[in-house]
Amino acid sequence: MKDMIRNIEIQKEIMEEESYNPFIIEFYYNHKGTLFGFKAVGETGFSQYGLDIVAAGVSALIINTVNSLRLLTDETTEDEVQRNYIKCILPNLKKNKGSKEGIILLRALRLGVRSIQETYGDKYVTIVEIREEKKSSILKIFK
């Protein structure tokens, strides 16, 4: 019983700290608004390592998305994985040549992460959406 009370006290102390950085996930969109990749960095600081349900939830969504893209679609992925960091880009989607399955999997990831953010708050999960600017045509300049 004493151990359980101590664990709760540790979790409360961690949650009250303001010195951690939230888990940040960036979603990348091309100039036509197609979601083509993401980058996730950090830890949530919601609870002590190993008990952090927010980080576990976000991590599970991310790992499942990358594995699903690799195994269930014909998409080519460019990804980089390190401790507390992952980046996954689908170059064909960036060029608007990717599959519907790839788009759906990325949208499902965004939906899942947003649900976690809405449940636990911006304090633990920050979502950033980065959109490429529309390409301008030289012909438009001369018209």
C-alpha positions as CSV (number, residue, x, y, z in Angstrom):
1,M,0.0,0.0,0.0
2,K,2.8,2.4,0.8
3,D,4.4,1.7,-2.6
4,M,1.1,2.5,-4.4
5,I,0.7,5.8,-2.4
6,R,4.4,6.7,-3.2
7,N,3.8,6.0,-6.9
8,I,0.8,8.3,-6.9
9,E,2.8,11.0,-5.2
10,I,5.6,10.7,-7.8
11,Q,3.0,11.0,-10.6
12,K,1.5,14.1,-9.0
13,E,5.0,15.7,-8.7
14,I,5.8,15.0,-12.3
15,M,2.5,16.4,-13.5
16,E,3.0,19.6,-11.5
17,E,6.5,20.2,-13.0
18,E,6.6,22.9,-15.7
19,S,10.1,22.1,-16.9
20,Y,9.3,19.3,-19.4
21,N,8.5,19.7,-23.1
22,P,5.3,18.3,-24.5
23,F,5.3,15.6,-27.1
24,I,5.3,17.5,-30.4
25,I,4.0,16.0,-33.6
26,E,4.2,17.8,-36.9
27,F,2.0,16.8,-39.8
28,Y,3.2,17.8,-43.3
29,Y,0.9,18.8,-46.2
30,N,1.8,19.5,-49.8
31,H,0.6,22.6,-51.7
32,K,-2.7,20.8,-52.6
33,G,-3.5,20.0,-49.0
34,T,-2.5,16.3,-49.1
35,L,-1.1,14.9,-45.9
36,F,2.2,13.3,-46.8
37,G,4.2,12.7,-43.6
38,F,4.9,13.5,-40.0
39,K,7.6,14.1,-37.4
40,A,7.2,13.3,-33.7
41,V,9.6,14.4,-31.0
42,G,9.8,14.1,-27.2
43,E,8.1,12.7,-24.2
44,T,4.8,13.9,-22.7
45,G,5.9,14.2,-19.1
46,F,2.4,13.0,-18.1
47,S,3.7,10.4,-15.7
48,Q,6.9,8.6,-14.8
49,Y,8.7,6.6,-17.5
50,G,7.0,3.3,-18.0
51,L,3.6,4.5,-16.7
52,D,3.1,7.3,-19.2
53,I,-0.2,6.4,-20.9
54,V,-0.2,9.5,-23.1
55,A,3.3,8.7,-24.5
56,A,2.4,5.0,-24.9
57,G,-0.8,5.9,-26.7
58,V,0.9,8.3,-29.2
59,S,3.8,5.9,-29.7
60,A,1.6,3.0,-30.4
61,L,-0.4,5.0,-33.0
62,I,2.9,6.2,-34.7
63,I,4.5,2.7,-34.7
64,N,1.4,1.1,-36.0
65,T,1.1,3.7,-38.8
66,V,4.7,3.3,-40.0
67,N,4.4,-0.5,-39.9
68,S,1.0,-0.4,-41.7
69,L,2.4,1.9,-44.4
70,R,5.3,-0.4,-45.0
71,L,3.4,-3.7,-44.9
72,L,-0.1,-2.9,-46.1
73,T,0.5,-0.4,-48.9
74,D,2.7,-0.1,-51.9
75,E,3.9,3.3,-50.5
76,T,7.6,4.1,-50.4
77,T,8.5,5.5,-47.0
78,E,11.5,7.7,-46.1
79,D,11.7,7.3,-42.3
80,E,14.2,8.0,-39.6
81,V,13.8,6.6,-36.1
82,Q,15.8,7.5,-33.0
83,R,15.0,7.6,-29.3
84,N,12.1,10.0,-28.7
85,Y,12.1,10.9,-32.4
86,I,10.5,9.6,-35.6
87,K,10.1,11.1,-39.0
88,C,8.1,9.5,-41.8
89,I,7.6,11.0,-45.3
90,L,5.8,9.4,-48.2
91,P,7.4,11.0,-51.3
92,N,4.8,9.9,-53.7
93,L,2.0,11.5,-51.6
94,K,4.1,14.7,-51.5
95,K,3.9,14.7,-55.3
96,N,0.1,13.8,-55.3
97,K,0.9,10.3,-56.7
98,G,0.4,8.2,-53.6
99,S,-2.3,5.7,-52.7
100,K,-5.6,6.2,-51.0
101,E,-4.5,3.7,-48.4
102,G,-1.5,5.8,-47.5
103,I,-3.6,8.9,-47.1
104,I,-6.1,7.1,-45.0
105,L,-3.4,5.7,-42.7
106,L,-1.9,9.2,-42.2
107,R,-5.3,10.7,-41.5
108,A,-6.1,8.0,-39.0
109,L,-2.9,8.8,-37.2
110,R,-3.8,12.5,-37.1
111,L,-7.3,11.6,-35.8
112,G,-5.9,9.3,-33.1
113,V,-3.3,11.9,-31.9
114,R,-5.8,14.7,-31.9
115,S,-8.2,12.5,-29.8
116,I,-5.4,12.0,-27.2
117,Q,-4.6,15.7,-27.3
118,E,-8.2,16.6,-26.7
119,T,-8.4,14.1,-23.8
120,Y,-5.2,15.1,-22.0
121,G,-4.5,18.6,-23.3
122,D,-1.9,20.7,-25.1
123,K,0.3,20.5,-22.0
124,Y,1.2,17.0,-23.0
125,V,0.7,16.7,-26.8
126,T,1.2,19.6,-29.2
127,I,0.1,19.2,-32.9
128,V,1.6,21.4,-35.5
129,E,0.4,21.4,-39.1
130,I,2.9,22.5,-41.7
131,R,1.6,23.3,-45.2
132,E,3.7,24.0,-48.3
133,E,2.9,27.2,-50.0
134,K,1.2,27.0,-53.4
135,K,3.6,26.8,-56.3
136,S,3.3,29.9,-58.4
137,S,3.6,29.7,-62.2
138,I,5.9,32.0,-64.2
139,L,3.1,32.2,-66.8
140,K,0.8,33.9,-64.2
141,I,3.3,36.7,-63.8
142,F,3.1,37.6,-67.4
143,K,-0.7,37.5,-67.8
